[in-house]
């Protein structure tokens, strides 16, 4: 299914609502991924549906089956956050749990800051306390170069090469991904994190390169941080312990803030 945003983008999405579902969750995938690869293949659709969630997941603009542009202005974070709110408006849903992974966590945080009344819980996966001081700068330029390289074997940094290989495997539009990275986004309003009224979970692997989720959780008034042992950025998302942490959080079983 898809819908058209107010600025003319066609956004593809899934909306799987079991009979008598008890709550809804919206899933935002990471950079160079899509709703099928980021959430369905990794077992999240099935795990959430077993718990009677209404599962809503979109392909972010520039990704998957959604509309694409090679203009960086199309990918401003405020546009991406607005897409999230417009989708739940389109579906007639008042409040959802919101779960973003990696780049999707940044968009989830921006959406929560823009419309906190629409989200019951906020889950930030694959990020840590580097989010609090993040500047794209040189690393963003390196990602652009990785996306546009004629030969991926010329990419020397393993993290960047893995994203390029992932984009190629998914058949993504690499020019759109480069433009996505070039969007002139200001830093997130991290001072505003402390004002958010909803519970927030930051969860990431022990070998996550984006910092410590426990330290990130301290920036929120109602934050919880969980580290998944032995996992890196890519292996944490399908891991059973990540699913357990998310469900314990939603069920209110993470009593101690910033638990490890």
C-alpha positions in Angstrom: 0.0 0.0 0.0 1.1 3.6 -0.4 -0.1 7.1 0.3 1.0 10.5 -0.9 2.6 13.0 1.5 1.7 16.7 1.6 4.8 17.4 -0.4 4.1 14.8 -3.1 6.1 11.7 -2.1 4.5 8.3 -2.5 5.4 6.3 0.6 5.0 2.5 0.6 3.9 0.9 3.8 2.5 -2.2 5.5 -0.4 -2.2 7.9 -0.9 -5.6 9.5 -3.8 -5.5 12.0 -4.8 -8.8 13.6 -8.4 -9.1 14.7 -8.8 -7.6 18.2 -5.3 -6.1 18.3 -4.4 -4.4 21.6 -2.0 -1.7 20.5 -0.2 -0.4 17.4 3.5 0.1 16.7 5.2 2.0 13.9 8.6 0.8 12.7 11.2 3.0 11.0 14.0 1.2 9.3 17.7 2.2 9.0 19.7 3.7 6.2 19.9 1.8 2.9 17.3 -0.7 4.3 13.6 -1.0 3.8 10.6 -2.3 5.7 10.9 -5.9 4.4 14.7 -6.2 5.0 14.8 -4.2 8.3 11.7 -5.6 10.0 10.1 -8.5 8.3 13.1 -10.6 7.4 14.6 -10.0 10.9 11.5 -11.5 12.6 9.9 -8.4 14.0 6.7 -8.6 12.1 6.1 -12.2 13.3 7.2 -11.5 16.9 4.9 -8.4 17.2 2.0 -10.0 15.5 2.2 -13.0 18.0 1.8 -10.4 20.7 -1.3 -9.0 18.9 0.2 -5.7 17.8 -1.0 -3.8 14.8 2.2 -3.5 12.9 2.7 -0.4 10.7 6.0 -0.1 8.8 7.0 2.3 6.0 9.7 2.5 3.4 11.3 5.9 4.1 11.5 8.3 1.2 14.5 7.4 -0.9 14.3 3.8 0.1 12.6 0.6 -0.9 9.3 1.0 -2.8 8.8 4.6 -1.8 9.4 7.7 -3.9 12.9 8.8 -4.6 14.6 12.1 -5.3 18.2 13.0 -6.0 17.7 16.4 -4.4 19.1 16.5 -0.8 16.4 19.0 0.2 13.8 16.3 -0.1 15.4 14.4 2.8 15.5 17.0 5.5 14.8 15.4 8.9 11.7 17.5 9.5 10.2 16.1 6.3 11.0 12.5 7.4 9.5 13.1 10.8 6.4 14.7 9.2 6.0 11.6 7.0 5.6 9.5 10.2 2.9 11.7 11.6 1.1 11.9 8.3 1.1 8.2 7.9 -0.6 7.6 11.2 -3.0 10.4 10.4 -3.7 8.7 7.0 -4.5 5.5 8.9 -6.7 7.2 11.5 -4.5 6.1 14.4 -4.3 8.5 17.3 -1.3 7.1 19.2 1.3 4.4 18.5 4.5 3.0 20.0 7.4 4.2 17.8 10.4 2.1 17.1 13.3 3.3 14.9 16.6 1.6 14.2 19.9 3.4 13.4 19.0 6.2 11.0 15.4 5.3 11.8 16.0 6.0 15.5 17.1 9.6 14.6 13.8 10.1 12.7 11.8 8.5 15.5 13.4 10.9 18.0 12.7 13.9 15.7 9.0 12.8 15.3 8.6 12.4 19.1 10.0 15.9 19.6 7.7 17.3 17.0 4.5 15.5 18.1 5.0 13.9 21.5 1.3 13.4 22.1 1.2 10.9 19.3 3.6 8.3 20.8 3.0 6.1 23.8 6.5 4.7 23.9 9.7 5.6 22.0 12.3 2.9 21.2 15.7 3.9 19.8 17.7 0.9 18.5 21.2 0.8 17.1 22.2 4.1 18.6 24.1 5.3 21.7 25.3 8.4 23.4 27.2 9.6 20.2 23.7 10.7 19.1 24.0 13.5 21.7 27.0 15.1 20.0 26.5 13.9 16.5 27.7 16.0 13.5 27.5 14.4 10.0 30.5 16.4 8.6 33.3 14.2 7.2 31.6 10.9 8.0 28.6 12.0 5.9 30.9 12.9 3.0 32.6 9.5 3.3 29.1 7.8 3.1 28.3 9.8 0.0 31.5 8.7 -1.6 30.8 5.1 -0.6 27.4 5.2 -2.2 28.7 6.8 -5.4 31.9 4.8 -5.9 32.1 3.0 -9.2 33.8 0.0 -7.6 32.9 -0.9 -4.0 36.2 -2.6 -3.6 37.8 0.9 -3.5 36.0 1.6 -0.2 38.6 1.0 2.6 36.5 1.5 5.8 34.7 -1.7 6.6 31.6 0.0 8.1 31.1 2.1 5.0 31.7 -0.8 2.7 29.1 -2.9 4.6 26.5 -0.2 4.0 27.4 0.0 0.3 27.2 -3.8 -0.1 23.9 -3.8 1.8 22.5 -1.1 -0.6 23.6 -3.1 -3.6 22.1 -6.3 -2.2 18.8 -4.5 -1.7 18.8 -2.9 -5.2 18.6 0.6 -3.7 19.0 3.8 -5.6 22.5 4.8 -4.5 22.1 8.3 -5.9 19.0 8.8 -3.7 20.9 7.4 -0.7 23.8 9.8 -1.4 21.3 12.7 -1.6 19.7 11.5 1.6 23.1 11.7 3.4 23.7 15.2 1.9 20.6 16.7 3.4 21.5 19.8 5.4 20.1 18.7 8.8 20.8 20.6 12.0 21.8 18.5 15.1 18.9 16.9 16.9 17.4 19.0 19.7 19.0 16.8 22.4 18.1 19.3 25.1 14.5 18.6 24.3 14.9 14.9 25.0 14.5 15.6 28.8 11.1 17.1 28.1 9.6 14.1 26.4 6.7 12.7 28.4 6.8 9.1 27.2 9.0 6.2 28.3 12.1 5.8 26.1 14.2 2.7 25.5 17.7 2.9 24.0 18.9 -0.5 23.0 22.1 -1.5 21.1 24.7 -4.2 20.9 27.7 -4.4 23.1 29.9 -3.7 20.0 27.8 -0.8 18.7 29.9 1.9 17.1 27.3 4.6 17.8 28.1 4.7 21.5 26.5 3.5 24.8 22.7 3.2 24.9 22.8 3.4 28.7 24.4 6.8 28.5 21.9 7.9 25.9 19.0 6.9 28.1 20.2 9.3 30.8 19.3 12.2 28.4 15.6 11.3 28.8 13.3 12.0 31.7 11.9 8.4 31.5 14.8 6.6 29.8 15.9 3.0 30.0 19.1 1.7 28.4 19.9 -1.9 27.5 23.1 -3.4 26.0 22.8 -6.7 24.0 25.8 -8.8 24.8 28.1 -9.8 22.0 26.2 -7.9 19.2 27.3 -5.3 16.8 25.2 -2.8 14.8 23.9 -5.3 12.3 23.5 -8.4 14.5 21.6 -6.7 17.3 18.4 -6.0 15.3 17.3 -9.7 14.7 18.6 -10.9 18.0 16.1 -12.5 20.4 17.5 -10.5 23.3 16.7 -7.3 21.5 13.1 -8.5 21.1 13.0 -9.5 24.7 14.3 -6.0 25.8 11.7 -4.3 23.7 8.8 -6.4 24.9 9.9 -6.1 28.5 10.0 -2.3 28.1 6.6 -2.1 26.5 5.2 -4.3 29.3 6.7 -2.1 31.9 9.1 -4.7 33.2 12.3 -2.6 33.0 11.8 -1.1 36.5 15.3 0.3 36.9 16.3 3.2 34.6 19.5 2.7 32.6 19.6 -1.0 33.3 22.3 -3.1 31.7 
